[in-house]
């Protein structure tokens, strides 16, 4: 049992995902004695790793958005600035019912900045681009005046169903594993509706977001400056890069963060699931596994349902405010020996429109075509493919959502992945081509920003703010993506300390 002498100078963090680890770092930097408890044996949550065919690969998030400096700043602080890499040029594709098309490069959630771009017109056709271009003549209030709106309602109102079905649905399905009719546009694309009011149209709002300079170093340090070879890296100078990653994988960020916490004297307790939370004098008391912890400050970095469920006893007003669980996603990683894929037939990968026949995957990432460092590590002719399965279908009816059809067992997933990859890449892949493979399951762990979610998050945080010394962090309150999580976590911890 922990019983600190000065509870006000101690902090307990529940959850060892990136939000929990970053919260612990901020608290330790402020001089507090910090303990982090994590239910599993692994740190990093959805930023994890696994070994497939001898390659240490990302098992979850494999990149971060560069539209803010949040992640890049953290990377620099941890001494990893020289490891930042951008994806290989070439872009991604989308699989439509009538075949594959190049995905427009100047979009947000698949929403085009210019409906008449050649890539957009090839996907939409003349009539689709004509309808989408009417967006510029609509009043700014269309789609932007309601308190809440789904992604699909906004896109359909301003640009039409063809943009929604052929561009937005594949992107949203690939990124958020959900139907765009289920998602709160203000959570998954913050500032987009405000941009319509400022710039007069949805296309102009998208163009404004895309024109912001990428928050990356102007260039990488000279060879050897980071203590490793520059092989497999690409220089960073283009403002148009929407995402970046780290040489070696995003999971290296977690390794660096854990090492940083250990250097700061933070206590890390894995395999210790929190069971109950209660007020204890001026602080908090938490039971986790067989231990009890007393602390002046409490940070809850757990998925939404678990966070609200644990805090309900101490904050009764939270009853009935638990968010919906996220989608159950299955990620199949294939390492294949297929030299025909050296030509990168679908660029960095391909997203799948829900109505595309015969394909069960919602997206395929050609990881060795996307990241030069990984291609160098895998070697000529060897390729890493990531296929994801599981998407929440909509619209929601009476709170019930159906999960799209997807294979369940590992053998079924392997068979589906080989079939889907063959169809999507137009290169036949057989079991004999597979060097190694793995399945990673994310069961309800990914953030799910249902329509109205932003308002519900605000209510939950307002209720918790009435209790001194507690903060809630994580993707379900911050929004999907590492940039949103890092930025939000730092803001919330500064509020807590203040």
Buried (B, 14 or more C-beta within 10 A) or exposed (E): EBEBEEBEBBBBBBBBBBBBBBBBBBBBBBEBBBBBBBBBEBBBBBBBBBEBBEBBBBBBBBBBBBBBBBBBBBBBBBEBBBBBBBBBEBBBBBBBEEEBBBBBBBBBBBBBBBBBBEBBBEBBEEEBBBBBBEBEEBEBEBBBEEEBBBBBBBBBBBBBBBBBBBBBBBBBBBBBBBBBBBBBBBBBBBBBBEBBEEBBBBBBBBBBBBEEEBBBBEEBEEEEEBEEEBEBBBEBEEEEBBBBBBBBBBBBBBBBBBEBBEEEEBBBBEEBBBEEBEBBEEBBBBBBEEEBBBBBBBBBBBBBBBBBBBBBEBBEBBEEBBBBBBBBBBBBBBBBBBEBBBEBBBBBBBBBBBEBEEBBBBBBBBBBBBBBBBBBBBEEEBBBBBBBBBBBBBEBEEEEBEBBEBBEEBEBBBEBBBBBBBBBBEBEBEEEBBBBBBBBEBEBBBBBBBBBBBBBBEEBBEBBEEBEBBBBBBBBBBBBBBBBBBBBBBBBBEEBBE
